[in-house]
Amino acid sequence: MQNDQLYMYMSKQEHCDALTLAGFNTISLAMEINGLCLFECQI
């Protein structure tokens, strides 16, 4: 697929906010490739 926004229904900030609400303290964007984000989190 060429559309990198096909599954991007949440912004990066919304993902970080959701991870914070889930109890994670340290959240960082480890990698992003063609709109796919990998977050690194610590409890």
C-alpha distance matrix in Angstrom:
0.0 3.7 5.8 7.8 10.3 8.9 11.0 13.4 16.4 19.0 20.0 20.9 24.5 24.1 22.7 25.7 28.0 26.9 27.4 30.8 31.8 30.9 33.5 31.8 33.8 32.1 28.4 26.5 23.0 22.8 19.4 16.4 13.3 10.6 12.0 12.5 16.3 18.8 22.2 25.5 28.2 31.9 34.2
3.7 0.0 3.8 6.1 9.0 8.9 11.6 13.1 16.3 18.6 19.0 19.9 23.5 23.5 22.5 25.3 27.7 27.0 27.6 30.8 32.0 31.5 34.0 32.0 33.7 31.8 28.0 25.8 22.2 22.2 18.7 15.3 12.2 8.9 10.6 12.2 15.9 18.9 22.2 25.5 28.4 32.1 34.7
5.8 3.8 0.0 3.8 5.5 5.6 8.8 9.9 12.9 15.3 15.8 17.3 20.7 20.5 19.8 22.8 24.9 24.3 25.3 28.3 29.3 29.1 31.8 30.1 31.8 30.1 26.3 24.4 20.9 21.6 18.3 14.7 12.3 8.7 9.0 11.1 14.6 17.9 20.9 24.5 27.0 30.8 33.1
7.8 6.1 3.8 0.0 3.8 5.7 7.5 7.6 11.1 12.8 12.9 13.8 17.4 17.5 16.6 19.3 21.7 21.3 22.0 25.0 26.3 26.1 28.5 26.6 28.2 26.4 22.6 20.6 17.1 17.8 14.7 11.1 9.0 5.6 5.2 7.5 10.9 14.4 17.2 20.8 23.4 27.2 29.6
10.3 9.0 5.5 3.8 0.0 3.8 5.6 4.9 7.8 10.0 10.5 12.3 15.5 15.1 14.8 17.9 19.7 19.3 20.6 23.4 24.4 24.5 27.2 25.7 27.3 25.9 22.2 20.6 17.4 18.9 16.2 12.7 11.7 8.6 6.6 8.9 11.6 15.2 17.4 21.2 23.3 27.0 29.1
8.9 8.9 5.6 5.7 3.8 0.0 3.8 5.8 7.9 11.0 12.6 14.7 17.7 16.6 16.1 19.5 21.1 20.1 21.5 24.6 25.1 24.9 27.9 26.7 28.8 27.7 23.9 22.7 19.7 20.9 18.3 15.0 13.7 10.8 9.2 10.3 13.3 16.5 18.9 22.6 24.5 28.2 30.0
11.0 11.6 8.8 7.5 5.6 3.8 0.0 3.8 5.8 8.6 10.8 12.6 15.6 14.1 13.1 16.7 18.2 16.7 18.1 21.3 21.7 21.3 24.3 23.2 25.5 24.7 21.0 20.2 17.5 18.8 16.7 13.9 13.3 11.3 8.9 8.8 11.1 14.0 16.1 19.7 21.4 24.9 26.6
13.4 13.1 9.9 7.6 4.9 5.8 3.8 0.0 3.8 5.6 7.1 9.2 12.1 10.9 10.5 13.9 15.4 14.6 16.1 19.0 19.6 19.8 22.6 21.4 23.3 22.4 18.7 17.8 15.2 17.1 15.2 12.3 12.5 10.7 7.4 8.1 9.6 12.9 14.4 18.2 19.7 23.3 25.0
16.4 16.3 12.9 11.1 7.8 7.9 5.8 3.8 0.0 3.8 6.8 9.8 11.7 9.6 9.9 13.6 14.1 13.1 15.4 18.0 18.0 18.5 21.7 21.0 23.1 22.7 19.3 19.1 17.0 19.4 18.0 15.5 16.1 14.5 11.0 11.5 12.3 15.2 16.0 19.6 20.4 23.8 25.0
19.0 18.6 15.3 12.8 10.0 11.0 8.6 5.6 3.8 0.0 3.8 6.6 8.0 5.8 6.5 9.9 10.4 9.9 12.3 14.6 14.9 15.7 18.6 17.9 19.6 19.3 15.9 16.0 14.3 17.1 16.4 14.3 15.8 14.9 11.2 11.4 11.0 13.5 13.6 17.0 17.6 20.8 22.0
20.0 19.0 15.8 12.9 10.5 12.6 10.8 7.1 6.8 3.8 0.0 3.8 5.3 5.1 6.4 8.7 9.8 10.6 12.5 14.3 15.4 16.6 18.9 17.6 18.7 17.9 14.5 14.0 12.3 15.4 14.8 12.7 14.7 14.0 10.2 11.1 10.2 12.9 12.7 16.1 16.9 20.2 21.8
20.9 19.9 17.3 13.8 12.3 14.7 12.6 9.2 9.8 6.6 3.8 0.0 3.8 5.4 5.1 6.3 8.7 9.9 10.7 12.4 14.3 15.3 17.0 15.2 15.9 14.6 11.1 10.2 8.6 11.9 11.8 10.4 13.1 13.4 9.9 10.1 8.0 10.2 9.5 12.7 13.7 17.1 19.0
24.5 23.5 20.7 17.4 15.5 17.7 15.6 12.1 11.7 8.0 5.3 3.8 0.0 3.8 5.4 5.0 6.1 8.6 9.8 10.4 12.3 14.1 15.5 14.1 14.4 13.6 10.6 10.7 10.4 14.1 14.7 13.8 16.8 17.1 13.6 13.9 11.5 13.1 11.4 13.9 14.0 16.8 18.3
24.1 23.5 20.5 17.5 15.1 16.6 14.1 10.9 9.6 5.8 5.1 5.4 3.8 0.0 3.8 5.4 5.0 6.1 8.6 9.8 10.5 12.3 14.5 13.8 15.0 15.0 12.1 13.0 12.6 16.0 16.6 15.5 18.1 18.1 14.4 14.3 12.3 13.9 12.3 15.0 14.6 17.4 18.3
22.7 22.5 19.8 16.6 14.8 16.1 13.1 10.5 9.9 6.5 6.4 5.1 5.4 3.8 0.0 3.8 5.4 5.1 6.2 8.6 9.9 10.5 12.7 11.5 13.2 13.0 9.8 10.6 10.2 13.2 13.9 13.3 16.0 16.6 13.1 12.0 9.6 10.5 8.9 11.7 11.5 14.6 15.7
25.7 25.3 22.8 19.3 17.9 19.5 16.7 13.9 13.6 9.9 8.7 6.3 5.0 5.4 3.8 0.0 3.8 5.5 5.1 6.1 8.6 9.8 10.9 9.2 10.0 9.6 6.7 8.2 9.0 12.3 13.9 14.1 17.3 18.5 15.2 14.2 11.1 11.2 8.5 10.3 9.5 12.2 13.4
28.0 27.7 24.9 21.7 19.7 21.1 18.2 15.4 14.1 10.4 9.8 8.7 6.1 5.0 5.4 3.8 0.0 3.8 5.5 5.1 6.2 8.6 10.1 9.7 10.6 11.4 9.5 11.6 12.7 16.1 17.7 17.6 20.8 21.6 18.1 17.2 14.5 14.8 12.1 13.6 12.0 14.0 14.3
26.9 27.0 24.3 21.3 19.3 20.1 16.7 14.6 13.1 9.9 10.6 9.9 8.6 6.1 5.1 5.5 3.8 0.0 3.8 5.4 5.1 6.2 8.9 9.1 11.3 12.6 10.6 13.0 13.8 16.6 18.0 18.0 20.8 21.6 18.1 16.7 14.2 14.2 11.8 13.4 11.8 13.8 13.7
27.4 27.6 25.3 22.0 20.6 21.5 18.1 16.1 15.4 12.3 12.5 10.7 9.8 8.6 6.2 5.1 5.5 3.8 0.0 3.8 5.4 4.9 6.6 5.7 8.3 9.4 7.6 10.5 11.8 14.2 16.2 16.9 20.0 21.4 18.2 16.3 13.3 12.3 9.4 10.2 8.1 10.0 10.1
30.8 30.8 28.3 25.0 23.4 24.6 21.3 19.0 18.0 14.6 14.3 12.4 10.4 9.8 8.6 6.1 5.1 5.4 3.8 0.0 3.8 5.3 5.3 5.0 6.3 8.3 7.8 11.2 13.4 16.0 18.5 19.4 22.7 24.2 21.0 19.4 16.2 15.3 11.9 12.0 9.3 10.1 9.6
31.8 32.0 29.3 26.3 24.4 25.1 21.7 19.6 18.0 14.9 15.4 14.3 12.3 10.5 9.9 8.6 6.2 5.1 5.4 3.8 0.0 3.8 5.4 7.3 9.3 11.9 11.5 14.8 16.7 19.3 21.4 22.0 25.1 26.2 22.8 21.2 18.4 17.7 14.7 15.1 12.3 12.9 11.6
30.9 31.5 29.1 26.1 24.5 24.9 21.3 19.8 18.5 15.7 16.6 15.3 14.1 12.3 10.5 9.8 8.6 6.2 4.9 5.3 3.8 0.0 3.8 6.0 9.2 11.7 11.4 14.7 16.5 18.5 20.7 21.6 24.5 25.8 22.7 20.5 17.7 16.5 13.6 13.7 10.7 11.2 9.6
33.5 34.0 31.8 28.5 27.2 27.9 24.3 22.6 21.7 18.6 18.9 17.0 15.5 14.5 12.7 10.9 10.1 8.9 6.6 5.3 5.4 3.8 0.0 3.8 6.4 9.6 10.5 14.2 16.7 18.5 21.2 22.7 25.8 27.6 24.6 22.4 19.3 17.5 14.2 13.3 9.8 9.0 6.7
31.8 32.0 30.1 26.6 25.7 26.7 23.2 21.4 21.0 17.9 17.6 15.2 14.1 13.8 11.5 9.2 9.7 9.1 5.7 5.0 7.3 6.0 3.8 0.0 3.8 6.2 7.0 10.6 13.4 14.9 17.9 19.7 23.0 25.1 22.4 20.1 16.7 14.7 11.1 9.8 6.2 5.7 4.7
33.8 33.7 31.8 28.2 27.3 28.8 25.5 23.3 23.1 19.6 18.7 15.9 14.4 15.0 13.2 10.0 10.6 11.3 8.3 6.3 9.3 9.2 6.4 3.8 0.0 3.8 6.3 9.9 13.3 15.0 18.4 20.4 24.0 26.2 23.6 21.7 18.1 16.1 12.3 10.5 7.1 5.9 5.5
32.1 31.8 30.1 26.4 25.9 27.7 24.7 22.4 22.7 19.3 17.9 14.6 13.6 15.0 13.0 9.6 11.4 12.6 9.4 8.3 11.9 11.7 9.6 6.2 3.8 0.0 3.8 6.7 10.4 11.8 15.3 17.7 21.3 23.8 21.5 19.7 15.9 13.8 10.1 8.0 5.5 5.2 7.1
28.4 28.0 26.3 22.6 22.2 23.9 21.0 18.7 19.3 15.9 14.5 11.1 10.6 12.1 9.8 6.7 9.5 10.6 7.6 7.8 11.5 11.4 10.5 7.0 6.3 3.8 0.0 3.8 7.0 9.1 12.2 14.2 17.8 20.2 17.7 16.0 12.3 10.5 6.7 5.8 4.5 6.7 9.2
26.5 25.8 24.4 20.6 20.6 22.7 20.2 17.8 19.1 16.0 14.0 10.2 10.7 13.0 10.6 8.2 11.6 13.0 10.5 11.2 14.8 14.7 14.2 10.6 9.9 6.7 3.8 0.0 3.8 5.9 9.0 11.2 14.9 17.5 15.5 14.0 10.3 8.7 5.7 5.3 6.5 9.3 12.4
23.0 22.2 20.9 17.1 17.4 19.7 17.5 15.2 17.0 14.3 12.3 8.6 10.4 12.6 10.2 9.0 12.7 13.8 11.8 13.4 16.7 16.5 16.7 13.4 13.3 10.4 7.0 3.8 0.0 3.8 5.7 7.4 11.2 13.8 11.9 10.6 7.0 6.1 4.6 6.2 8.8 12.2 15.4
22.8 22.2 21.6 17.8 18.9 20.9 18.8 17.1 19.4 17.1 15.4 11.9 14.1 16.0 13.2 12.3 16.1 16.6 14.2 16.0 19.3 18.5 18.5 14.9 15.0 11.8 9.1 5.9 3.8 0.0 3.8 7.2 10.4 13.7 12.8 10.9 7.7 5.6 5.3 5.7 9.3 12.4 16.0
19.4 18.7 18.3 14.7 16.2 18.3 16.7 15.2 18.0 16.4 14.8 11.8 14.7 16.6 13.9 13.9 17.7 18.0 16.2 18.5 21.4 20.7 21.2 17.9 18.4 15.3 12.2 9.0 5.7 3.8 0.0 3.8 6.7 10.2 9.8 8.2 5.9 5.1 7.1 8.9 12.5 15.9 19.3
16.4 15.3 14.7 11.1 12.7 15.0 13.9 12.3 15.5 14.3 12.7 10.4 13.8 15.5 13.3 14.1 17.6 18.0 16.9 19.4 22.0 21.6 22.7 19.7 20.4 17.7 14.2 11.2 7.4 7.2 3.8 0.0 3.8 6.6 6.1 5.4 4.5 6.3 8.9 11.6 15.0 18.6 21.7
13.3 12.2 12.3 9.0 11.7 13.7 13.3 12.5 16.1 15.8 14.7 13.1 16.8 18.1 16.0 17.3 20.8 20.8 20.0 22.7 25.1 24.5 25.8 23.0 24.0 21.3 17.8 14.9 11.2 10.4 6.7 3.8 0.0 3.8 5.5 5.3 6.7 8.8 12.0 14.8 18.2 21.8 25.0
10.6 8.9 8.7 5.6 8.6 10.8 11.3 10.7 14.5 14.9 14.0 13.4 17.1 18.1 16.6 18.5 21.6 21.6 21.4 24.2 26.2 25.8 27.6 25.1 26.2 23.8 20.2 17.5 13.8 13.7 10.2 6.6 3.8 0.0 3.8 5.6 8.5 11.4 14.6 17.7 20.9 24.6 27.5
12.0 10.6 9.0 5.2 6.6 9.2 8.9 7.4 11.0 11.2 10.2 9.9 13.6 14.4 13.1 15.2 18.1 18.1 18.2 21.0 22.8 22.7 24.6 22.4 23.6 21.5 17.7 15.5 11.9 12.8 9.8 6.1 5.5 3.8 0.0 3.8 6.3 9.9 12.5 16.0 18.8 22.5 25.2
12.5 12.2 11.1 7.5 8.9 10.3 8.8 8.1 11.5 11.4 11.1 10.1 13.9 14.3 12.0 14.2 17.2 16.7 16.3 19.4 21.2 20.5 22.4 20.1 21.7 19.7 16.0 14.0 10.6 10.9 8.2 5.4 5.3 5.6 3.8 0.0 3.8 6.9 10.0 13.5 16.2 20.0 22.6
16.3 15.9 14.6 10.9 11.6 13.3 11.1 9.6 12.3 11.0 10.2 8.0 11.5 12.3 9.6 11.1 14.5 14.2 13.3 16.2 18.4 17.7 19.3 16.7 18.1 15.9 12.3 10.3 7.0 7.7 5.9 4.5 6.7 8.5 6.3 3.8 0.0 3.8 6.4 9.9 12.7 16.4 19.2
18.8 18.9 17.9 14.4 15.2 16.5 14.0 12.9 15.2 13.5 12.9 10.2 13.1 13.9 10.5 11.2 14.8 14.2 12.3 15.3 17.7 16.5 17.5 14.7 16.1 13.8 10.5 8.7 6.1 5.6 5.1 6.3 8.8 11.4 9.9 6.9 3.8 0.0 3.8 6.7 9.8 13.5 16.4
22.2 22.2 20.9 17.2 17.4 18.9 16.1 14.4 16.0 13.6 12.7 9.5 11.4 12.3 8.9 8.5 12.1 11.8 9.4 11.9 14.7 13.6 14.2 11.1 12.3 10.1 6.7 5.7 4.6 5.3 7.1 8.9 12.0 14.6 12.5 10.0 6.4 3.8 0.0 3.8 6.3 10.1 13.0
25.5 25.5 24.5 20.8 21.2 22.6 19.7 18.2 19.6 17.0 16.1 12.7 13.9 15.0 11.7 10.3 13.6 13.4 10.2 12.0 15.1 13.7 13.3 9.8 10.5 8.0 5.8 5.3 6.2 5.7 8.9 11.6 14.8 17.7 16.0 13.5 9.9 6.7 3.8 0.0 3.8 7.1 10.5
28.2 28.4 27.0 23.4 23.3 24.5 21.4 19.7 20.4 17.6 16.9 13.7 14.0 14.6 11.5 9.5 12.0 11.8 8.1 9.3 12.3 10.7 9.8 6.2 7.1 5.5 4.5 6.5 8.8 9.3 12.5 15.0 18.2 20.9 18.8 16.2 12.7 9.8 6.3 3.8 0.0 3.8 6.8
31.9 32.1 30.8 27.2 27.0 28.2 24.9 23.3 23.8 20.8 20.2 17.1 16.8 17.4 14.6 12.2 14.0 13.8 10.0 10.1 12.9 11.2 9.0 5.7 5.9 5.2 6.7 9.3 12.2 12.4 15.9 18.6 21.8 24.6 22.5 20.0 16.4 13.5 10.1 7.1 3.8 0.0 3.8
34.2 34.7 33.1 29.6 29.1 30.0 26.6 25.0 25.0 22.0 21.8 19.0 18.3 18.3 15.7 13.4 14.3 13.7 10.1 9.6 11.6 9.6 6.7 4.7 5.5 7.1 9.2 12.4 15.4 16.0 19.3 21.7 25.0 27.5 25.2 22.6 19.2 16.4 13.0 10.5 6.8 3.8 0.0
